[in-house]
Every structure is written in structure tokens, then in C-alpha cells.
Amino acid sequence: MTLQFKPPISVHFIWQPSDNDLVSPILETVLKYLTRDINKPFSRNLNIPLFFYSSASPSITPGDIPKSMPSGMSYSFSQV
């Protein structure tokens, strides 16, 4: 029997490439505080799985977004 690991929480970010200048500083900060520091492997950290999705067109949803995210948070970035 194979058990698939499901993290208790994960964070998904969705944005359009034309918003990279706006989104990049946010993603850098999130990466810094939520992921493991490879230079300090024994340090305490959250090590939350992060997933990134983008689409070339604002009218097309990225195709690789999971259909259900039972333990995930999703953040979408768009300019209004």
C-alpha cells in the first residue's frame, strides 16, 4: 500500500507575467519567511510547501492548478 503525503498546509500563488514587477518582491519575502534556508539546514523554520502558477494571458487560467486544495491557501495577484 502506497500512502501519499499530504502537507497540513500549503500556499499557492497565481499571477500574470505582466505583473512580475509587482509580484516579485512579495514572493521573495514569502520565500524568505516560509521556506527552509538551505544554508542553515538545522535551523528552525516553517518549511511550508509553496506552489507558483502563471499564465501568459489574463483571460486564461493556468492549466496546472490543482482542482481541490483541502489544506491550501490560494493568493491571486492582479492589477485592477
N, CA, C and O atoms as CSV, one atom per row, in Angstrom:
chain,resi,resn,atom,element,x,y,z
A,1,MET,N,N,0.847,-1.178,0.000
A,1,MET,CA,C,0.000,0.000,0.000
A,1,MET,C,C,0.894,1.243,0.000
A,1,MET,O,O,1.818,1.350,0.805
A,2,THR,N,N,0.611,2.176,-0.906
A,2,THR,CA,C,1.375,3.412,-1.008
A,2,THR,C,C,0.563,4.555,-0.422
A,2,THR,O,O,-0.574,4.796,-0.827
A,3,LEU,N,N,1.155,5.251,0.528
A,3,LEU,CA,C,0.492,6.417,1.116
A,3,LEU,C,C,1.076,7.678,0.506
A,3,LEU,O,O,2.296,7.825,0.423
A,4,GLN,N,N,0.221,8.577,0.084
A,4,GLN,CA,C,0.670,9.833,-0.481
A,4,GLN,C,C,0.702,10.873,0.620
A,4,GLN,O,O,-0.282,11.055,1.338
A,5,PHE,N,N,1.843,11.564,0.758
A,5,PHE,CA,C,1.981,12.584,1.789
A,5,PHE,C,C,1.153,13.813,1.423
A,5,PHE,O,O,1.247,14.326,0.308
A,6,LYS,N,N,0.349,14.276,2.363
A,6,LYS,CA,C,-0.426,15.499,2.188
A,6,LYS,C,C,-0.021,16.458,3.300
A,6,LYS,O,O,-0.304,16.203,4.471
A,7,PRO,N,N,0.641,17.561,2.943
A,7,PRO,CA,C,1.063,18.500,3.981
A,7,PRO,C,C,-0.151,19.112,4.668
A,7,PRO,O,O,-1.200,19.271,4.043
A,8,PRO,N,N,-0.019,19.460,5.960
A,8,PRO,CA,C,-1.159,20.041,6.674
A,8,PRO,C,C,-1.564,21.404,6.120
A,8,PRO,O,O,-2.706,21.832,6.285
A,9,ILE,N,N,-0.628,22.080,5.465
A,9,ILE,CA,C,-0.941,23.380,4.855
A,9,ILE,C,C,0.007,23.588,3.677
A,9,ILE,O,O,1.151,23.133,3.692
A,10,SER,N,N,-0.485,24.273,2.674
A,10,SER,CA,C,0.336,24.672,1.536
A,10,SER,C,C,-0.193,26.013,1.042
A,10,SER,O,O,-1.343,26.369,1.297
A,11,VAL,N,N,0.657,26.752,0.334
A,11,VAL,CA,C,0.266,28.069,-0.161
A,11,VAL,C,C,0.489,28.096,-1.670
A,11,VAL,O,O,1.549,27.714,-2.164
A,12,HIS,N,N,-0.533,28.558,-2.390
A,12,HIS,CA,C,-0.494,28.632,-3.851
A,12,HIS,C,C,-0.585,30.093,-4.273
A,12,HIS,O,O,-1.442,30.835,-3.793
A,13,PHE,N,N,0.310,30.502,-5.182
A,13,PHE,CA,C,0.317,31.874,-5.704
A,13,PHE,C,C,0.018,31.826,-7.191
A,13,PHE,O,O,0.587,31.019,-7.926
A,14,ILE,N,N,-0.884,32.702,-7.629
A,14,ILE,CA,C,-1.309,32.746,-9.027
A,14,ILE,C,C,-1.169,34.186,-9.513
A,14,ILE,O,O,-1.673,35.103,-8.865
A,15,TRP,N,N,-0.493,34.400,-10.642
A,15,TRP,CA,C,-0.351,35.740,-11.176
A,15,TRP,C,C,-0.094,35.696,-12.676
A,15,TRP,O,O,0.206,34.644,-13.241
A,16,GLN,N,N,-0.216,36.843,-13.301
A,16,GLN,CA,C,0.022,37.003,-14.730
A,16,GLN,C,C,1.441,37.549,-14.909
A,16,GLN,O,O,1.844,38.428,-14.146
A,17,PRO,N,N,2.211,37.067,-15.881
A,17,PRO,CA,C,3.591,37.523,-16.059
A,17,PRO,C,C,3.751,39.032,-16.201
A,17,PRO,O,O,4.799,39.566,-15.839
A,18,SER,N,N,2.761,39.725,-16.710
A,18,SER,CA,C,2.886,41.179,-16.844
A,18,SER,C,C,2.912,41.874,-15.486
A,18,SER,O,O,3.275,43.047,-15.401
A,19,ASP,N,N,2.532,41.163,-14.423
A,19,ASP,CA,C,2.554,41.712,-13.068
A,19,ASP,C,C,3.820,41.330,-12.295
A,19,ASP,O,O,3.881,41.526,-11.081
A,20,ASN,N,N,4.832,40.786,-12.983
A,20,ASN,CA,C,6.032,40.315,-12.297
A,20,ASN,C,C,6.702,41.387,-11.446
A,20,ASN,O,O,7.185,41.089,-10.353
A,21,ASP,N,N,6.741,42.626,-11.926
A,21,ASP,CA,C,7.381,43.695,-11.150
A,21,ASP,C,C,6.653,43.931,-9.829
A,21,ASP,O,O,7.283,44.250,-8.821
A,22,LEU,N,N,5.359,43.781,-9.830
A,22,LEU,CA,C,4.555,43.947,-8.625
A,22,LEU,C,C,4.654,42.730,-7.704
A,22,LEU,O,O,4.745,42.879,-6.486
A,23,VAL,N,N,4.636,41.551,-8.274
A,23,VAL,CA,C,4.555,40.310,-7.510
A,23,VAL,C,C,5.921,39.836,-6.991
A,23,VAL,O,O,5.985,39.257,-5.906
A,24,SER,N,N,6.993,40.062,-7.719
A,24,SER,CA,C,8.313,39.546,-7.346
A,24,SER,C,C,8.750,39.902,-5.933
A,24,SER,O,O,9.213,39.012,-5.219
A,25,PRO,N,N,8.631,41.166,-5.478
A,25,PRO,CA,C,9.042,41.470,-4.104
A,25,PRO,C,C,8.206,40.732,-3.051
A,25,PRO,O,O,8.715,40.361,-1.993
A,26,ILE,N,N,6.946,40.528,-3.347
A,26,ILE,CA,C,6.070,39.806,-2.414
A,26,ILE,C,C,6.508,38.344,-2.328
A,26,ILE,O,O,6.614,37.786,-1.235
A,27,LEU,N,N,6.761,37.729,-3.482
A,27,LEU,CA,C,7.169,36.326,-3.498
A,27,LEU,C,C,8.530,36.125,-2.833
A,27,LEU,O,O,8.739,35.122,-2.150
A,28,GLU,N,N,9.452,37.061,-3.023
A,28,GLU,CA,C,10.766,36.969,-2.373
A,28,GLU,C,C,10.623,36.995,-0.858
A,28,GLU,O,O,11.301,36.239,-0.161
A,29,THR,N,N,9.761,37.845,-0.344
A,29,THR,CA,C,9.540,37.928,1.097
A,29,THR,C,C,8.896,36.650,1.613
A,29,THR,O,O,9.296,36.126,2.652
A,30,VAL,N,N,7.910,36.153,0.899
A,30,VAL,CA,C,7.233,34.920,1.306
A,30,VAL,C,C,8.230,33.756,1.320
A,30,VAL,O,O,8.250,32.969,2.266
A,31,LEU,N,N,9.053,33.648,0.280
A,31,LEU,CA,C,10.060,32.584,0.229
A,31,LEU,C,C,11.014,32.667,1.418
A,31,LEU,O,O,11.391,31.651,2.002
A,32,LYS,N,N,11.390,33.871,1.757
A,32,LYS,CA,C,12.336,34.077,2.860
A,32,LYS,C,C,11.778,33.585,4.194
A,32,LYS,O,O,12.507,32.986,4.985
A,33,TYR,N,N,10.507,33.828,4.447
A,33,TYR,CA,C,9.941,33.527,5.759
A,33,TYR,C,C,9.211,32.181,5.869
A,33,TYR,O,O,9.019,31.678,6.976
A,34,LEU,N,N,8.813,31.609,4.765
A,34,LEU,CA,C,8.028,30.377,4.850
A,34,LEU,C,C,8.758,29.114,4.416
A,34,LEU,O,O,8.278,28.008,4.664
A,35,THR,N,N,9.909,29.263,3.775
A,35,THR,CA,C,10.620,28.076,3.305
A,35,THR,C,C,11.903,27.844,4.082
A,35,THR,O,O,12.350,28.703,4.842
A,36,ARG,N,N,12.482,26.685,3.883
A,36,ARG,CA,C,13.700,26.291,4.580
A,36,ARG,C,C,14.904,27.025,4.002
A,36,ARG,O,O,14.992,27.221,2.790
A,37,ASP,N,N,15.823,27.428,4.860
A,37,ASP,CA,C,17.060,28.071,4.437
A,37,ASP,C,C,18.094,26.977,4.158
A,37,ASP,O,O,18.541,26.303,5.086
A,38,ILE,N,N,18.477,26.793,2.892
A,38,ILE,CA,C,19.399,25.714,2.553
A,38,ILE,C,C,20.790,25.939,3.134
A,38,ILE,O,O,21.566,24.992,3.261
A,39,ASN,N,N,21.113,27.180,3.488
A,39,ASN,CA,C,22.416,27.471,4.086
A,39,ASN,C,C,22.442,27.166,5.580
A,39,ASN,O,O,23.516,27.095,6.176
A,40,LYS,N,N,21.287,26.988,6.183
A,40,LYS,CA,C,21.174,26.652,7.604
A,40,LYS,C,C,20.222,25.465,7.746
A,40,LYS,O,O,19.090,25.635,8.202
A,41,PRO,N,N,20.661,24.282,7.367
A,41,PRO,CA,C,19.754,23.131,7.327
A,41,PRO,C,C,19.170,22.706,8.671
A,41,PRO,O,O,18.134,22.042,8.699
A,42,PHE,N,N,19.803,23.068,9.779
A,42,PHE,CA,C,19.296,22.658,11.084
A,42,PHE,C,C,18.557,23.779,11.810
A,42,PHE,O,O,18.181,23.628,12.973
A,43,SER,N,N,18.353,24.878,11.139
A,43,SER,CA,C,17.624,25.976,11.775
A,43,SER,C,C,16.130,25.665,11.814
A,43,SER,O,O,15.620,24.902,10.993
A,44,ARG,N,N,15.454,26.255,12.758
A,44,ARG,CA,C,14.002,26.069,12.840
A,44,ARG,C,C,13.327,26.980,11.829
A,44,ARG,O,O,13.696,28.144,11.672
A,45,ASN,N,N,12.346,26.436,11.156
A,45,ASN,CA,C,11.597,27.220,10.179
A,45,ASN,C,C,10.273,26.543,9.911
A,45,ASN,O,O,10.020,25.442,10.400
A,46,LEU,N,N,9.438,27.186,9.146
A,46,LEU,CA,C,8.114,26.641,8.876
A,46,LEU,C,C,8.120,25.577,7.783
A,46,LEU,O,O,7.371,24.603,7.862
A,47,ASN,N,N,8.954,25.755,6.772
A,47,ASN,CA,C,9.070,24.804,5.663
A,47,ASN,C,C,7.707,24.441,5.057
A,47,ASN,O,O,7.397,23.267,4.854
A,48,ILE,N,N,6.918,25.454,4.781
A,48,ILE,CA,C,5.591,25.277,4.183
A,48,ILE,C,C,5.740,25.095,2.668
A,48,ILE,O,O,6.449,25.874,2.031
A,49,PRO,N,N,5.096,24.097,2.083
A,49,PRO,CA,C,5.175,23.918,0.625
A,49,PRO,C,C,4.518,25.099,-0.101
A,49,PRO,O,O,3.384,25.472,0.197
A,50,LEU,N,N,5.250,25.676,-1.050
A,50,LEU,CA,C,4.747,26.798,-1.844
A,50,LEU,C,C,4.639,26.352,-3.298
A,50,LEU,O,O,5.492,25.619,-3.799
A,51,PHE,N,N,3.580,26.802,-3.967
A,51,PHE,CA,C,3.355,26.466,-5.366
A,51,PHE,C,C,3.088,27.763,-6.130
A,51,PHE,O,O,2.393,28.651,-5.635
A,52,PHE,N,N,3.643,27.866,-7.338
A,52,PHE,CA,C,3.543,29.081,-8.132
A,52,PHE,C,C,2.937,28.753,-9.492
A,52,PHE,O,O,3.345,27.796,-10.150
A,53,TYR,N,N,1.955,29.558,-9.906
A,53,TYR,CA,C,1.265,29.347,-11.179
A,53,TYR,C,C,1.169,30.677,-11.905
A,53,TYR,O,O,0.965,31.725,-11.292
A,54,SER,N,N,1.321,30.617,-13.222
A,54,SER,CA,C,1.233,31.828,-14.021
A,54,SER,C,C,0.671,31.472,-15.390
A,54,SER,O,O,0.783,30.335,-15.849
A,55,SER,N,N,0.071,32.457,-16.026
A,55,SER,CA,C,-0.494,32.259,-17.354
A,55,SER,C,C,-0.091,33.434,-18.232
A,55,SER,O,O,-0.009,34.566,-17.753
A,56,ALA,N,N,0.155,33.183,-19.487
A,56,ALA,CA,C,0.593,34.231,-20.402
A,56,ALA,C,C,-0.528,35.206,-20.757
A,56,ALA,O,O,-0.260,36.316,-21.219
A,57,SER,N,N,-1.753,34.809,-20.549
A,57,SER,CA,C,-2.890,35.648,-20.915
A,57,SER,C,C,-3.774,35.898,-19.687
A,57,SER,O,O,-4.031,34.976,-18.913
A,58,PRO,N,N,-4.238,37.133,-19.508
A,58,PRO,CA,C,-5.096,37.414,-18.351
A,58,PRO,C,C,-6.453,36.722,-18.412
A,58,PRO,O,O,-7.130,36.593,-17.392
A,59,SER,N,N,-6.851,36.278,-19.597
A,59,SER,CA,C,-8.158,35.625,-19.727
A,59,SER,C,C,-8.078,34.105,-19.630
A,59,SER,O,O,-9.104,33.426,-19.656
A,60,ILE,N,N,-6.861,33.569,-19.518
A,60,ILE,CA,C,-6.688,32.118,-19.437
A,60,ILE,C,C,-6.155,31.748,-18.057
A,60,ILE,O,O,-5.137,32.277,-17.610
A,61,THR,N,N,-6.853,30.835,-17.391
A,61,THR,CA,C,-6.411,30.340,-16.086
A,61,THR,C,C,-5.288,29.339,-16.300
A,61,THR,O,O,-5.383,28.501,-17.197
A,62,PRO,N,N,-4.218,29.400,-15.496
A,62,PRO,CA,C,-3.164,28.394,-15.638
A,62,PRO,C,C,-3.743,26.981,-15.532
A,62,PRO,O,O,-4.554,26.705,-14.649
A,63,GLY,N,N,-3.329,26.098,-16.423
A,63,GLY,CA,C,-3.915,24.766,-16.500
A,63,GLY,C,C,-3.435,23.790,-15.443
A,63,GLY,O,O,-4.063,22.751,-15.241
A,64,ASP,N,N,-2.336,24.096,-14.762
A,64,ASP,CA,C,-1.783,23.124,-13.820
A,64,ASP,C,C,-2.181,23.372,-12.369
A,64,ASP,O,O,-1.584,22.791,-11.463
A,65,ILE,N,N,-3.180,24.224,-12.130
A,65,ILE,CA,C,-3.661,24.464,-10.772
A,65,ILE,C,C,-4.469,23.243,-10.326
A,65,ILE,O,O,-5.333,22.776,-11.068
A,66,PRO,N,N,-4.201,22.722,-9.129
A,66,PRO,CA,C,-4.980,21.565,-8.659
A,66,PRO,C,C,-6.464,21.909,-8.536
A,66,PRO,O,O,-6.824,23.030,-8.178
A,67,LYS,N,N,-7.308,20.940,-8.835
A,67,LYS,CA,C,-8.756,21.162,-8.777
A,67,LYS,C,C,-9.241,21.384,-7.351
A,67,LYS,O,O,-10.171,22.158,-7.126
A,68,SER,N,N,-8.622,20.716,-6.391
A,68,SER,CA,C,-9.014,20.931,-4.995
A,68,SER,C,C,-7.773,21.128,-4.144
A,68,SER,O,O,-6.744,20.488,-4.361
A,69,MET,N,N,-7.884,22.014,-3.182
A,69,MET,CA,C,-6.803,22.302,-2.263
A,69,MET,C,C,-7.368,22.252,-0.845
A,69,MET,O,O,-7.605,23.301,-0.246
A,70,PRO,N,N,-7.587,21.060,-0.299
A,70,PRO,CA,C,-8.243,20.957,1.004
A,70,PRO,C,C,-7.471,21.615,2.144
A,70,PRO,O,O,-8.075,22.089,3.106
A,71,SER,N,N,-6.149,21.650,2.047
A,71,SER,CA,C,-5.379,22.258,3.131
A,71,SER,C,C,-4.526,23.398,2.601
A,71,SER,O,O,-3.490,23.726,3.179
A,72,GLY,N,N,-4.956,23.998,1.511
A,72,GLY,CA,C,-4.148,25.037,0.891
A,72,GLY,C,C,-4.792,26.405,0.947
A,72,GLY,O,O,-6.012,26.544,1.035
A,73,MET,N,N,-3.935,27.411,0.893
A,73,MET,CA,C,-4.383,28.794,0.773
A,73,MET,C,C,-3.979,29.264,-0.608
A,73,MET,O,O,-2.891,28.936,-1.082
A,74,SER,N,N,-4.829,30.019,-1.253
A,74,SER,CA,C,-4.551,30.499,-2.594
A,74,SER,C,C,-4.558,32.013,-2.609
A,74,SER,O,O,-5.477,32.639,-2.080
A,75,TYR,N,N,-3.522,32.613,-3.223
A,75,TYR,CA,C,-3.418,34.056,-3.378
A,75,TYR,C,C,-3.322,34.374,-4.858
A,75,TYR,O,O,-2.451,33.852,-5.553
A,76,SER,N,N,-4.207,35.222,-5.342
A,76,SER,CA,C,-4.183,35.658,-6.726
A,76,SER,C,C,-3.803,37.114,-6.767
A,76,SER,O,O,-4.311,37.914,-5.981
A,77,PHE,N,N,-2.910,37.471,-7.679
A,77,PHE,CA,C,-2.478,38.852,-7.833
A,77,PHE,C,C,-2.973,39.376,-9.159
A,77,PHE,O,O,-2.808,38.728,-10.193
A,78,SER,N,N,-3.579,40.546,-9.132
A,78,SER,CA,C,-3.997,41.182,-10.373
A,78,SER,C,C,-4.073,42.681,-10.168
A,78,SER,O,O,-4.379,43.161,-9.076
A,79,GLN,N,N,-3.794,43.399,-11.216
A,79,GLN,CA,C,-3.921,44.851,-11.168
A,79,GLN,C,C,-5.325,45.226,-11.582
A,79,GLN,O,O,-5.836,44.732,-12.587
A,80,VAL,N,N,-5.943,46.088,-10.821
A,80,VAL,CA,C,-7.327,46.480,-11.106
A,80,VAL,C,C,-7.360,47.890,-11.630
A,80,VAL,O,O,-8.434,48.411,-11.931
